[in-house]
Amino acid sequence: MSTTTMPASVIKNATTIWDINVNWPLSSQCGTWDPKGRGVDVWECIQAHYSTPSTSPPNPTYWRYLGRR
């Protein structure tokens, strides 16, 4: 079994809010509001795709968690 480690990413200053029917290219970032934590969770796209409800963060097939703003 092989494990692939992805390089660390920097959270960009202008992060797009996740939405449906958006083309997310590889390495693009999006933000999702966390009402409990009162912050924005930032995610990095790890597989290019068009967004649907089933591909939203935290789906690990498409997104990697980067941190909170």
C-alpha positions as CSV (number, residue, x, y, z in Angstrom):
1,M,0.0,0.0,0.0
2,S,1.4,3.4,-1.0
3,T,0.6,6.6,0.8
4,T,0.8,9.9,-1.1
5,T,1.6,13.0,0.9
6,M,0.4,16.3,-0.6
7,P,2.5,19.4,-0.1
8,A,1.3,22.0,2.4
9,S,-0.7,24.9,0.9
10,V,-1.1,28.5,2.0
11,I,-4.5,29.9,2.5
12,K,-5.1,32.6,-0.1
13,N,-6.3,36.1,1.0
14,A,-9.2,36.0,-1.4
15,T,-11.0,32.7,-1.0
16,T,-14.2,31.9,-3.0
17,I,-17.2,30.8,-1.1
18,W,-18.3,27.2,-2.1
19,D,-21.4,27.1,-4.3
20,I,-23.2,24.7,-6.6
21,N,-22.5,24.5,-10.3
22,V,-19.0,25.9,-10.1
23,N,-16.0,24.5,-11.9
24,W,-13.4,23.9,-9.3
25,P,-9.9,23.4,-10.8
26,L,-7.2,21.5,-9.1
27,S,-5.6,23.4,-6.2
28,S,-8.3,26.1,-6.1
29,Q,-9.6,27.0,-2.7
30,C,-13.0,27.6,-1.3
31,G,-14.5,28.7,2.1
32,T,-17.5,27.3,4.0
33,W,-19.1,29.1,7.0
34,D,-19.0,27.2,10.2
35,P,-21.8,28.7,12.4
36,K,-20.8,26.7,15.5
37,G,-17.2,27.9,15.3
38,R,-18.1,31.3,13.9
39,G,-15.4,31.1,11.3
40,V,-14.7,30.1,7.7
41,D,-13.2,26.7,7.0
42,V,-10.9,26.8,4.0
43,W,-10.6,23.8,1.7
44,E,-8.3,23.0,-1.3
45,C,-9.6,21.1,-4.3
46,I,-7.6,17.9,-4.8
47,Q,-9.6,16.7,-7.9
48,A,-11.0,19.0,-10.5
49,H,-14.8,18.9,-10.7
50,Y,-18.1,20.8,-11.1
51,S,-19.7,21.2,-7.7
52,T,-22.9,19.4,-6.7
53,P,-24.4,18.8,-3.2
54,S,-22.5,15.5,-3.1
55,T,-19.1,17.1,-3.9
56,S,-19.2,19.8,-1.3
57,P,-16.6,20.0,1.5
58,P,-15.8,18.0,3.5
59,N,-16.0,15.2,0.8
60,P,-12.4,13.8,0.9
61,T,-12.5,12.8,-2.7
62,Y,-12.5,16.4,-3.8
63,W,-11.3,18.5,-0.9
64,R,-8.5,18.8,1.6
65,Y,-9.0,20.9,4.8
66,L,-6.5,23.7,5.1
67,G,-7.6,25.7,8.1
68,R,-9.9,28.3,9.5
69,R,-10.0,32.1,8.9
